Amino acid sequence: MANPFSPSQAIKELKDQLSSEKRKLSFLFGAGSSMSVGIPGIIELTKKIESSIDVKFSKQFETLKNACGKDADIIEVILNKLRTIRDLIGESETEVYHDIKGKTFAQELDAAICAKISEFVTKTSGIKIEPHLNFVNWLFKYQSNRINPIELFTTNYDLLLEEAFEERKLPYFDGFVGTINPFIIPECIEAENTKQYSHVYIPNSWLRLWKIHGSINWFLYKDGGGKNRITRKTGKICNAGEELMIFPSRQKYDESRRLPFLLFQDRLRKYLSQGEILLIINGYSFCDEHINEILFQSLRANKRLAVTALLYGETRGAKRIIPESVLKYGSENPNLTILGPDQASIGGNISSWQFDGTPKADDFYWNEGNKTFELGDFAIFSKFLKESFYNSI
C-alpha cells in the first residue's frame, strides 16, 4: 500500500480544481445527497411503501416483490414489473398475472405505489434543506464567472434542488418548457455552447439540471389524441391510468423522440466525451451499471476528464468504509479520484488517511475521533463550499 494520504492536501487540491473558470464543471448526485437531509434511500423507501400501502393492495404488492428476485428491495424494479404486467393484461378485466386481476385494478395499484413514492420523497416541513441552499448559494456566486454553464446530473426523484434554486431565484433548465402540460425539448438538451446550436441553446447563465432517473413531478398521460405523453406537473396527484415516470420505466411512449431517461444519459455521455472537464460526484455509490458504463467509458476515452468521487461509504459495525470493489475503479482509472471515509484512490494509488498535525476547528472535513474523511456527506461538502469559497468570490 502507498504512503498514507493527507486529508488537508486532498482538500487543497479540490479547492484548486473548483477554482478553475475555464474547465467545464459538472456534478453527479446520488441518493446520499438527499439522504443527508432525511429523504429515504431506495431500500428504506421500498420498506416504507410496503408497510403503508392500502390493505387492498398488500397481497399483490408482496407477490410483485417476490417476482423481482434479488431486486425485490428496489421500488423502481417492482414498479417496472407492474407496468410490464399491465401491458400483458391490456384492456382485459379478467386476465390475472401475479394475483393482479384486470386493467382497472392494475391501474389503481400503480397509482397507489406512485402516491406513496411521492409522499415519502416529498420534502416535509420537518426537513431542513440548508445543505442544498449552501450548495445553490455557491452556484449563484460561482456560475457567473464561468465560460460554460455548470451541469447537474442526479439520480434522485425529489425536488430539493429545484426548491433551493427557486428559493435563491437561480434560473435553470430541466429539459421541459410550457405551462399547462410542459413538454420536453430534446434539441435543447442536446445543444452545445457553439455557433452550430445557437438557435436552440439555453442562455449561458442558466444552470442545467438533468434528472437521470425521473422525478416525482413527471407524469405519463394521454393527450387529446389518445397518445402517451410525458409532462412535468408539481403537486399533481397520480390518478389511475396515469404513471409517475421513474426509471427504469417501460418503453411504451408514443412521441417520436426518446424517453427523458435516455436523453439525459446520452447528455451525460456526450458532455464527458470531450474537452477539459471536472465532474464531482457526491452521494453516488457506483451501484448503477448504466451510469458506471458511461463514466468508465468516458474516463478511458477522454484523458482530459477528471472525476472526483466523494463517497460516504458503507457502515460496518462502528466504522464506515469504502468497499475494495469500488476503490479498484480508481486503480484502474488514474483520472478517477475516490475520496472515502477510511481510504482513498488518488492517481491510481490506494491508501488510508493520515492527518498532518493536530486538526483545528475549521478542519471540519476530518473526524479525528473516527479518523475518517467526511466530505462524502453532502451536508459537509456543502459546508466546505460555503466556508472555502464565499469570502473569495
Salt bridges, closest charged atoms under 4 A:
ASP16 OD2 - LYS12 NZ 3.37
GLU50 OE1 - LYS65 NZ 3.02
ASP71 OD2 - LYS70 NZ 3.59
GLU76 OE2 - HIS213 ND1 3.50
ASP87 OD1 - ARG250 NH1 2.32
GLU91 OE1 - LYS103 NZ 2.62
GLU108 OE1 - LYS56 NZ 2.87
ASP110 OD2 - ARG83 NE 2.92
ASP110 OD2 - ARG86 NH1 2.83
GLU119 OE1 - LYS116 NZ 3.32
GLU151 OE2 - ARG267 NH2 2.76
GLU162 OE2 - LYS211 NZ 2.88
GLU163 OE2 - LYS123 NZ 3.60
GLU167 OE2 - ARG168 NH1 3.78
ASP174 OD2 - ARG232 NE 2.79
GLU190 OE2 - ARG257 NH2 3.47
GLU190 OE2 - ARG258 NH2 2.41
GLU192 OE2 - ARG267 NH1 3.05
GLU192 OE2 - LYS270 NZ 3.92
ASP223 OD2 - ARG229 NE 2.87
GLU242 OE1 - LYS236 NZ 3.01
GLU243 OE1 - ARG83 NE 3.57
GLU243 OE2 - ARG86 NH1 3.12
GLU243 OE2 - ARG250 NH2 2.23
GLU255 OE2 - ARG229 NH1 3.51
ASP266 OD2 - ARG258 NH1 2.40
GLU276 OE2 - ARG23 NE 3.62
GLU276 OE1 - ARG304 NH2 3.93
ASP288 OD2 - HIS213 NE2 2.81
ASP288 OD1 - HIS290 ND1 3.48
GLU293 OE1 - ARG269 NH2 3.18
GLU314 OE1 - ARG316 NH2 2.72
GLU332 OE2 - LYS328 NZ 3.84
GLU368 OE2 - LYS371 NZ 2.48
GLU374 OE1 - ARG320 NH2 2.58
